[in-house]
Each structure stands twice: as C-alpha cells, then as structure tokens.
Amino acid sequence: MTDERPDPARSGRPPCAVKGDGAHNRNPRAAAQRTRARLRPAAFPAPYRMTSDRKAFMRPSTTRCESLHDSDLADRRAAVRTDSPSSPRGRLIAALVECVEEKGYPATTLGDIVAAARVSRSTFYEHFTNKEHCFVESVHTGIAILAQRVRAALGRLPREADPRVRIACVITTFCDAVADEPRFARMVLVESARVERAATAVRVLAMDPITEMYRHFHARARAVDPLVPPVSSELIALIPDAISERTRRVMLTEGAHAVPASAPLFIAFTTAVLGMD
C-alpha cells in the first residue's frame, strides 16, 4: 500500500503547510500551548472531581465494619500520603500550607507556591492542575496525618480494651495531633471551610470514618452492657461535627496549642451522647 499524502515538492507548498504534516502548527506559541494541554492531567483525578455527589470523593471500603479492628476504622477512607517532604510534590504541598498560613488561601498565588517550594511552574503542573487541586491534596495530607496518629494510638491498645477507653484514646490523640501539626490541622479544620466546594467536601467526608468508629464503639458497649441506650445514627454523626467545630473555634481564638485542654470536655460530651457516661 503506497503513501498517498501529497508531495510538498510537487504541491509547491512548504512542508509545514501540507495537511496532516503540521498545517495547524503555523503559530509556534499556539502549538506549544496545545501540546502542554495534552500533556497535563485532567483537572482533578476521579476522587477529587468537582461534583455535588459526595460519593465521588469517597475511597473504596468494605461495609462490614464489625469485622474490622478499631485501628483500621480510623482511616478507612483517608488515603495515606507517602509523598516525601523532599520530593517536588511534597515540597509543593508544604509550600502551599506555609503560604496559606501566612497570606490566606485567596491571596496565595501560584507564583508564591513555586517560589516557596523552589521549583518551576512546569514542575508544579506535573503534579497539580491548579492551585485548588494542590489545596485539596494538602487537605488530604492533613487528614492522613491525623488518621495515622489515631490509628497508631488505637493499635497500641489491647483488643479487649473497653469502648470508653477507646473513645478517650481517639479524642486525646486527635487533640494532641492538632497541637503537634498545627499547619495541616488548620488546612483541614479552618481553611477548607473557607474555600472551594471540593476541599469542603473532602473535609466533610473525613468525618464519616470517625462517625462510624463511634457507632462501632457504641455497639460494642451495648453488647456488653444492656443498660446502654440505643442512639440514632444521626445523633452519633453530630459528635465529630461538634468536636470539629469547637476545635476550629479554639484554634482561631486561642491557637492550636490550646486544643488538648479541651480533650476532657470532648470525652465527656461523647460518652454522654452515646449513653456511656
């Protein structure tokens, strides 16, 4: 089979003008822009795509909670980030967190982020589509940090530990993690509530495994003590929401270092709601 494309020499037209051989690339700048557009990733990977459907942000997970160890419940839907702080991606996330803490999210520019990370814009676009995508990833990182701390603390408890002990462990560890990681805690609890819907939805979904954990603790307590009353799922779901909101308020008014002092109040509130006081 012969090549039937027109011969540039016979047609009298320059090679770049022959159809199929780059006629649409006469403008080098436009051609470069089209090439970059093809090479860039989609605006958001599937788990972070902007949508009103909250399930689009959820990670796959088993629905048989009763068979899971409590330490697994702590981060069933929180993706553990393994980005090295020294990697370009890790430096970009850390740079965004630093810039947002200093200037706030709306005032932070892409130039601020790449300058703080000491990388080029092209390197930024190798990992993120835009500032919001990087922000959503930083929120995921903060969630993973908190979840890892809770998981590790629960893992140190004996499997037969009383549900009340587990509740105290979760809340105390959470409060300590906020104080130890104030920048990422601020991204999750404060800044994500001020910006685009994608980051807010990620933060809201972070409450789901915590709600499920409290539901699991309550079911275990009832199995041991029939005097523990039934509690609706809706009421249990209010526990992490209330603790998150009060933590956010303490961070804004007193600072992250003051959050651990609220742990006894949070524990008393949780056990009272669950009928375990």
Secondary structure, 3 states (H helix, E strand, C coil): CCCCCCCHHHHCCCHHHCCCCCHHHCCHHHHHHHHHHHHCCCCCCHHHCCCCCHHHHCCCCCCCHHHCCHHHHCCCCCCCCCCCCCCHHHHHHHHHHHHHHHHCCCCCCHHHHHHHHCCCHHHHHHHCCCHHHHHHHHHHHHHHHHHHHHHHHHHCCCCCCCHHHHHHHHHHHHHHHHHHCHHHHHHHHCHHHCCCHHHHHHHHHHHHHHHHHHHHHHHHHHHHCCCCCCCCHHHHHHHHHHHHHHHHHHHHHCCHHHHHHHHHHHHHHHHHHCCCC
